[in-house]
Amino acid sequence: VVIAATNHPQLLDPAIWRRFPYQCDVGLPSADTRAALWRQFLYSNDDAFSPACNLLSELSNGYSGADIENVALATRRLSLLNKIELPEA
């Protein structure tokens, strides 16, 4: 069994589709899922930040899970380097 993933199927050689006859499209996360991702990656699953996560969820419409993870981790990194609390970051 071989499993592959890409965010840019249009960039792949057409021959790849002959070798992988079954495809599963995984769409972008819903608003609830985005909020959960923000809570996990930015606030370490602290439910006290649910309102902030809901706002971030709305602002990140169109983001993938990987996009949210990258932004959240960069924000955490900057908050540590600049000694700023996460809600302010």
ChimeraX commands (.cxc) that place a marker at each C-alpha (Angstrom):
marker #1 position 0.00,0.00,0.00 radius 0.5
marker #1 position 1.37,3.37,-0.99 radius 0.5
marker #1 position -0.11,6.64,0.20 radius 0.5
marker #1 position 0.94,10.03,-1.13 radius 0.5
marker #1 position -0.22,13.56,-0.42 radius 0.5
marker #1 position 0.12,16.87,-2.17 radius 0.5
marker #1 position -1.32,20.35,-1.91 radius 0.5
marker #1 position -0.65,20.99,-5.60 radius 0.5
marker #1 position -1.91,18.08,-7.73 radius 0.5
marker #1 position -1.76,20.26,-10.85 radius 0.5
marker #1 position 2.05,20.37,-10.53 radius 0.5
marker #1 position 2.43,16.58,-10.70 radius 0.5
marker #1 position 3.25,14.74,-13.89 radius 0.5
marker #1 position 0.05,13.27,-15.40 radius 0.5
marker #1 position 1.62,9.79,-15.29 radius 0.5
marker #1 position 1.28,9.81,-11.52 radius 0.5
marker #1 position -2.49,9.51,-11.84 radius 0.5
marker #1 position -2.08,6.20,-13.71 radius 0.5
marker #1 position 0.00,4.84,-10.84 radius 0.5
marker #1 position -2.42,6.05,-8.16 radius 0.5
marker #1 position -5.86,5.13,-9.45 radius 0.5
marker #1 position -7.69,6.10,-6.25 radius 0.5
marker #1 position -7.72,9.64,-5.00 radius 0.5
marker #1 position -9.26,11.16,-1.93 radius 0.5
marker #1 position -9.68,14.91,-1.80 radius 0.5
marker #1 position -9.29,16.27,1.71 radius 0.5
marker #1 position -10.76,19.74,1.75 radius 0.5
marker #1 position -9.97,22.69,3.95 radius 0.5
marker #1 position -10.96,22.46,7.62 radius 0.5
marker #1 position -14.34,23.74,8.83 radius 0.5
marker #1 position -14.64,26.67,11.23 radius 0.5
marker #1 position -14.92,24.32,14.23 radius 0.5
marker #1 position -11.87,22.37,13.13 radius 0.5
marker #1 position -9.88,25.57,12.56 radius 0.5
marker #1 position -10.78,26.73,16.08 radius 0.5
marker #1 position -9.62,23.39,17.48 radius 0.5
marker #1 position -6.37,23.64,15.52 radius 0.5
marker #1 position -5.71,27.15,16.86 radius 0.5
marker #1 position -6.44,25.92,20.39 radius 0.5
marker #1 position -4.05,22.99,19.97 radius 0.5
marker #1 position -1.14,24.70,18.25 radius 0.5
marker #1 position -1.31,28.18,19.75 radius 0.5
marker #1 position -2.73,27.66,23.24 radius 0.5
marker #1 position -1.79,24.03,24.07 radius 0.5
marker #1 position -5.47,23.01,24.26 radius 0.5
marker #1 position -6.29,25.55,26.98 radius 0.5
marker #1 position -10.09,26.04,26.81 radius 0.5
marker #1 position -9.76,29.47,28.43 radius 0.5
marker #1 position -8.75,30.79,25.00 radius 0.5
marker #1 position -11.82,29.50,23.15 radius 0.5
marker #1 position -13.12,33.01,22.28 radius 0.5
marker #1 position -9.75,33.91,20.75 radius 0.5
marker #1 position -9.70,30.62,18.86 radius 0.5
marker #1 position -13.18,31.25,17.48 radius 0.5
marker #1 position -12.10,34.68,16.24 radius 0.5
marker #1 position -8.92,33.25,14.72 radius 0.5
marker #1 position -11.04,30.56,13.08 radius 0.5
marker #1 position -13.11,33.18,11.29 radius 0.5
marker #1 position -10.03,35.18,10.28 radius 0.5
marker #1 position -8.31,32.08,8.91 radius 0.5
marker #1 position -11.07,30.97,6.54 radius 0.5
marker #1 position -9.32,29.33,3.59 radius 0.5
marker #1 position -6.28,28.23,5.60 radius 0.5
marker #1 position -5.21,24.59,5.65 radius 0.5
marker #1 position -4.32,22.80,8.86 radius 0.5
marker #1 position -0.64,23.15,7.96 radius 0.5
marker #1 position -1.08,26.91,7.44 radius 0.5
marker #1 position -2.62,27.28,10.89 radius 0.5
marker #1 position 0.11,25.18,12.49 radius 0.5
marker #1 position 2.87,27.26,10.84 radius 0.5
marker #1 position 1.31,30.59,11.86 radius 0.5
marker #1 position 0.63,29.39,15.41 radius 0.5
marker #1 position 4.14,28.05,15.93 radius 0.5
marker #1 position 5.70,31.22,14.47 radius 0.5
marker #1 position 3.52,33.28,16.83 radius 0.5
marker #1 position 4.57,31.22,19.84 radius 0.5
marker #1 position 8.20,31.56,18.82 radius 0.5
marker #1 position 7.90,35.35,18.47 radius 0.5
marker #1 position 6.07,35.67,21.78 radius 0.5
marker #1 position 8.92,33.88,23.54 radius 0.5
marker #1 position 11.65,35.87,21.82 radius 0.5
marker #1 position 9.92,39.21,22.46 radius 0.5
marker #1 position 8.61,38.31,25.91 radius 0.5
marker #1 position 4.99,39.01,24.91 radius 0.5
marker #1 position 2.00,37.08,26.24 radius 0.5
marker #1 position 0.22,35.01,23.58 radius 0.5
marker #1 position -3.13,36.87,23.69 radius 0.5
marker #1 position -1.21,40.07,22.85 radius 0.5
marker #1 position 0.88,38.41,20.17 radius 0.5
marker link #1:1,2 radius 0.2
marker link #1:2,3 radius 0.2
marker link #1:3,4 radius 0.2
marker link #1:4,5 radius 0.2
marker link #1:5,6 radius 0.2
marker link #1:6,7 radius 0.2
marker link #1:7,8 radius 0.2
marker link #1:8,9 radius 0.2
marker link #1:9,10 radius 0.2
marker link #1:10,11 radius 0.2
marker link #1:11,12 radius 0.2
marker link #1:12,13 radius 0.2
marker link #1:13,14 radius 0.2
marker link #1:14,15 radius 0.2
marker link #1:15,16 radius 0.2
marker link #1:16,17 radius 0.2
marker link #1:17,18 radius 0.2
marker link #1:18,19 radius 0.2
marker link #1:19,20 radius 0.2
marker link #1:20,21 radius 0.2
marker link #1:21,22 radius 0.2
marker link #1:22,23 radius 0.2
marker link #1:23,24 radius 0.2
marker link #1:24,25 radius 0.2
marker link #1:25,26 radius 0.2
marker link #1:26,27 radius 0.2
marker link #1:27,28 radius 0.2
marker link #1:28,29 radius 0.2
marker link #1:29,30 radius 0.2
marker link #1:30,31 radius 0.2
marker link #1:31,32 radius 0.2
marker link #1:32,33 radius 0.2
marker link #1:33,34 radius 0.2
marker link #1:34,35 radius 0.2
marker link #1:35,36 radius 0.2
marker link #1:36,37 radius 0.2
marker link #1:37,38 radius 0.2
marker link #1:38,39 radius 0.2
marker link #1:39,40 radius 0.2
marker link #1:40,41 radius 0.2
marker link #1:41,42 radius 0.2
marker link #1:42,43 radius 0.2
marker link #1:43,44 radius 0.2
marker link #1:44,45 radius 0.2
marker link #1:45,46 radius 0.2
marker link #1:46,47 radius 0.2
marker link #1:47,48 radius 0.2
marker link #1:48,49 radius 0.2
marker link #1:49,50 radius 0.2
marker link #1:50,51 radius 0.2
marker link #1:51,52 radius 0.2
marker link #1:52,53 radius 0.2
marker link #1:53,54 radius 0.2
marker link #1:54,55 radius 0.2
marker link #1:55,56 radius 0.2
marker link #1:56,57 radius 0.2
marker link #1:57,58 radius 0.2
marker link #1:58,59 radius 0.2
marker link #1:59,60 radius 0.2
marker link #1:60,61 radius 0.2
marker link #1:61,62 radius 0.2
marker link #1:62,63 radius 0.2
marker link #1:63,64 radius 0.2
marker link #1:64,65 radius 0.2
marker link #1:65,66 radius 0.2
marker link #1:66,67 radius 0.2
marker link #1:67,68 radius 0.2
marker link #1:68,69 radius 0.2
marker link #1:69,70 radius 0.2
marker link #1:70,71 radius 0.2
marker link #1:71,72 radius 0.2
marker link #1:72,73 radius 0.2
marker link #1:73,74 radius 0.2
marker link #1:74,75 radius 0.2
marker link #1:75,76 radius 0.2
marker link #1:76,77 radius 0.2
marker link #1:77,78 radius 0.2
marker link #1:78,79 radius 0.2
marker link #1:79,80 radius 0.2
marker link #1:80,81 radius 0.2
marker link #1:81,82 radius 0.2
marker link #1:82,83 radius 0.2
marker link #1:83,84 radius 0.2
marker link #1:84,85 radius 0.2
marker link #1:85,86 radius 0.2
marker link #1:86,87 radius 0.2
marker link #1:87,88 radius 0.2
marker link #1:88,89 radius 0.2
view
